[in-house]
């Protein structure tokens, strides 16, 4: 039995499913009118970029951010009467167009306090 491989032999692998060209597959799945539509203008992109560029370099600023940005959505409510839920208001923070960037800023502040300053951040959780 010869264990050396021949350089002329090509090995093929069969994949059960997958995309060959995602752009063609996606554009064919979308109706022609939607595929040629212009992308929507993102009015909040300058604010998002500005929030992403904020660097936390001082402990005082990090404490300020952690105190002002809540860890949970303050709008979520459950109205109960005698143990029965009458009304549930879901977290509305996800409707904020810059929610992810604000949460990321709070996370950077928490990481700065924990990693650089060595402080206990359990009071902010």
Residue frames relative to the residue before (quaternion, step in Angstrom):
aa qw qx qy qz dx dy dz
X 1.0000 0.0000 0.0000 0.0000 0.00 0.00 0.00
X 0.2848 -0.7725 0.5494 0.1427 3.56 -0.74 1.03
X 0.2285 -0.8100 0.5295 0.1069 3.62 -0.60 1.14
X 0.5590 0.5925 -0.4107 0.4097 3.61 1.20 -0.13
X 0.3887 -0.7276 0.5239 0.2121 3.56 -1.07 0.85
X 0.4091 -0.6823 0.5536 0.2464 3.49 -1.14 0.72
X 0.4710 -0.7008 0.4636 0.2686 3.60 -0.84 0.97
X 0.6401 0.5460 -0.3285 0.4293 3.60 1.14 -0.51
X 0.6082 0.5665 -0.3526 0.4300 3.58 1.21 -0.37
X 0.1785 -0.7726 0.6024 0.0915 3.58 -0.91 0.97
X 0.2839 -0.7490 0.5774 0.1585 3.53 -1.00 0.89
X 0.1242 -0.7881 0.6007 0.0511 3.57 -0.87 0.97
X 0.1688 -0.7658 0.6129 0.0972 3.51 -1.09 0.73
X 0.2974 -0.7527 0.5641 0.1634 3.53 -0.89 0.96
X 0.1818 -0.7738 0.6012 0.0825 3.54 -0.78 1.06
X 0.4925 -0.6946 0.4337 0.2948 3.57 -0.83 0.95
X 0.7816 -0.1230 0.0758 0.6068 3.62 1.03 -0.69
X 0.2592 0.7565 -0.5744 0.1749 3.54 -1.21 0.42
X 0.4889 -0.6463 0.5047 0.2977 3.52 -1.33 0.29
X 0.3339 -0.7196 0.5731 0.2057 3.52 -0.94 0.88
X 0.7783 -0.0465 0.0692 0.6223 3.54 0.88 -0.97
X 0.3108 -0.8079 0.4692 0.1745 3.57 -0.17 1.28
X 0.6419 0.5399 -0.3542 0.4136 3.61 0.91 -0.74
X 0.6624 0.4846 -0.3124 0.4782 3.60 0.99 -0.75
X 0.6611 0.5085 -0.3126 0.4546 3.57 0.97 -0.81
X 0.6733 0.4838 -0.3021 0.4705 3.56 0.94 -0.79
X 0.6857 0.4788 -0.3054 0.4553 3.57 0.84 -0.86
X 0.6522 0.4896 -0.3368 0.4706 3.61 1.06 -0.53
X 0.6376 0.5216 -0.3315 0.4599 3.60 1.15 -0.51
X 0.6746 0.4487 -0.2813 0.5142 3.60 1.15 -0.58
X 0.5567 -0.6049 0.4396 0.3618 3.54 -1.06 0.68
X 0.6343 -0.5714 0.3573 0.3788 3.62 -1.07 0.63
X 0.6464 0.5257 -0.3430 0.4337 3.61 0.98 -0.70
X 0.6845 0.4647 -0.2869 0.4828 3.61 1.03 -0.72
X 0.6237 0.5573 -0.3478 0.4236 3.59 1.06 -0.66
X 0.7414 0.3965 -0.2294 0.4903 3.59 1.03 -0.70
X 0.4649 0.6880 -0.4452 0.3352 3.60 1.28 -0.03
X 0.5164 -0.6361 0.4803 0.3130 3.56 -1.16 0.66
X 0.5263 -0.6262 0.4529 0.3546 3.60 -1.03 0.64
X 0.5543 -0.6189 0.4466 0.3321 3.55 -1.13 0.69
X 0.4744 -0.6570 0.5063 0.2948 3.56 -1.13 0.67
X 0.2568 -0.7614 0.5795 0.1360 3.56 -0.85 1.00
X 0.2417 -0.8127 0.5187 0.1096 3.56 -0.23 1.30
X 0.6969 0.4869 -0.2654 0.4547 3.58 1.17 -0.53
X 0.4216 0.7310 -0.4632 0.2708 3.63 1.18 -0.02
X 0.6357 0.5023 -0.3741 0.4512 3.69 0.91 -0.57
X 0.6481 0.5014 -0.3196 0.4758 3.59 1.02 -0.76
X 0.6342 0.5278 -0.3311 0.4579 3.58 1.00 -0.80
X 0.6651 0.4939 -0.3068 0.4685 3.59 0.90 -0.89
X 0.6425 0.5261 -0.3221 0.4545 3.58 0.98 -0.84
X 0.6679 0.4900 -0.3009 0.4725 3.61 0.95 -0.85
X 0.6582 0.5095 -0.3104 0.4592 3.58 1.03 -0.74
X 0.6778 0.5015 -0.2922 0.4513 3.60 1.12 -0.59
X 0.5166 0.6380 -0.4300 0.3758 3.61 1.20 -0.29
X 0.1456 -0.7866 0.5977 0.0527 3.53 -0.78 1.09
X 0.3094 -0.7307 0.5811 0.1812 3.53 -1.02 0.85
X 0.0463 0.8316 -0.5459 0.0916 3.56 -0.39 1.29
X 0.7377 0.3274 -0.2065 0.5531 3.59 1.27 -0.11
X 0.5325 -0.6420 0.4529 0.3148 3.56 -1.04 0.79
X 0.6247 0.5472 -0.3447 0.4376 3.59 1.01 -0.73
X 0.6615 0.4885 -0.2930 0.4878 3.58 0.98 -0.85
X 0.6365 0.5247 -0.3250 0.4625 3.60 1.01 -0.78
X 0.6420 0.5032 -0.3203 0.4818 3.60 0.99 -0.80
X 0.6258 0.5445 -0.3271 0.4526 3.58 1.00 -0.84
X 0.6770 0.4884 -0.2914 0.4671 3.59 0.88 -0.93
X 0.6819 0.4935 -0.2951 0.4521 3.58 0.89 -0.90
X 0.6566 0.4940 -0.3144 0.4753 3.58 1.11 -0.60
X 0.7308 0.4525 -0.2415 0.4505 3.60 0.97 -0.79
X 0.7140 0.3779 -0.2415 0.5377 3.61 1.07 -0.64
X 0.3318 -0.7782 0.4941 0.2004 3.62 -0.45 1.14
X 0.5009 -0.6582 0.4742 0.3016 3.56 -1.17 0.59
X 0.7667 0.1900 -0.1258 0.6003 3.59 1.21 -0.47
X 0.6125 -0.5617 0.4033 0.3830 3.54 -1.19 0.47
X 0.3320 -0.7751 0.5004 0.1964 3.62 -0.61 1.07
X 0.6291 0.5686 -0.3351 0.4106 3.62 1.21 -0.23
X 0.5401 0.6282 -0.4091 0.3825 3.59 1.21 -0.33
X 0.0577 0.8039 -0.5840 0.0963 3.55 -0.74 1.11
X 0.1351 -0.7373 0.6552 0.0941 3.51 -1.29 0.56
X 0.1703 -0.7884 0.5871 0.0687 3.58 -0.47 1.22
X 0.0154 -0.8209 0.5684 -0.0524 3.55 -0.58 1.22
X 0.0716 -0.7606 0.6439 0.0417 3.51 -1.24 0.61
X 0.8382 -0.0950 -0.0036 0.5371 3.57 -0.61 1.25
X 0.7495 -0.4250 0.2087 0.4627 3.56 0.93 0.92
X 0.6411 0.4900 -0.3292 0.4903 3.60 1.25 -0.07
X 0.3966 -0.7076 0.5342 0.2379 3.54 -0.96 0.86
X 0.2199 -0.7924 0.5608 0.0963 3.54 -0.60 1.18
X 0.8024 0.0010 0.0713 0.5924 3.54 0.97 -0.91
X 0.0828 -0.7735 0.6271 0.0405 3.53 -1.01 0.85
X 0.1547 -0.7661 0.6201 0.0672 3.55 -0.78 1.09
X 0.3329 -0.7705 0.5044 0.2026 3.61 -0.48 1.13
X 0.6475 -0.4993 0.3770 0.4351 3.60 -1.21 0.26
X 0.2456 -0.8074 0.5258 0.1063 3.55 -0.66 1.12
X 0.4509 0.7139 -0.4426 0.3019 3.59 1.24 -0.11
X 0.6032 0.5727 -0.3615 0.4213 3.58 1.08 -0.59
X 0.5995 0.5576 -0.3657 0.4427 3.60 1.21 -0.31
X 0.5359 0.6113 -0.3983 0.4248 3.57 1.27 -0.32
X 0.4094 -0.7521 0.4542 0.2459 3.63 -0.60 1.06
X 0.7394 0.3389 -0.2283 0.5351 3.64 1.16 -0.33
X 0.2324 0.8186 -0.4956 0.1740 3.59 1.23 0.46
X 0.6838 0.4977 -0.2987 0.4422 3.60 0.80 -0.98
X 0.6684 0.4946 -0.3078 0.4624 3.59 0.96 -0.78
X 0.6393 0.5101 -0.3296 0.4717 3.61 1.03 -0.71
X 0.6511 0.4966 -0.3123 0.4815 3.59 0.97 -0.81
X 0.6399 0.5132 -0.3253 0.4704 3.60 1.02 -0.73
X 0.6262 0.5248 -0.3335 0.4703 3.60 1.06 -0.71
X 0.6438 0.5013 -0.3195 0.4818 3.60 0.97 -0.80
X 0.6426 0.5214 -0.3204 0.4611 3.58 0.99 -0.79
X 0.6423 0.5086 -0.3272 0.4708 3.60 0.98 -0.78
X 0.6403 0.5155 -0.3235 0.4686 3.58 1.04 -0.75
X 0.6503 0.5031 -0.3136 0.4751 3.58 0.98 -0.81
X 0.6498 0.5098 -0.3147 0.4678 3.59 0.96 -0.81
X 0.6265 0.5290 -0.3390 0.4613 3.58 1.01 -0.76
X 0.6780 0.4902 -0.2993 0.4587 3.58 0.87 -0.93
X 0.7057 0.4638 -0.2719 0.4615 3.58 0.94 -0.84
X 0.7616 0.4057 -0.2154 0.4573 3.58 0.78 -1.01
X 0.7660 0.3752 -0.2041 0.4804 3.58 0.73 -1.03
X 0.7683 0.3565 -0.1892 0.4967 3.57 0.81 -0.99
X 0.3444 -0.7683 0.4769 0.2525 3.58 1.19 -0.42
X 0.4031 0.7307 -0.4611 0.3015 3.59 1.16 0.53
X 0.5049 -0.6115 0.5153 0.3251 3.52 -1.32 0.40
X 0.1617 -0.8289 0.5322 0.0587 3.59 -0.52 1.18
X 0.3668 0.7574 -0.4776 0.2522 3.61 1.21 0.22
X 0.5870 0.5746 -0.3853 0.4204 3.63 1.13 -0.37
X 0.6957 0.4603 -0.2668 0.4826 3.61 1.20 -0.44
X 0.6172 0.5637 -0.3454 0.4266 3.61 1.24 -0.07
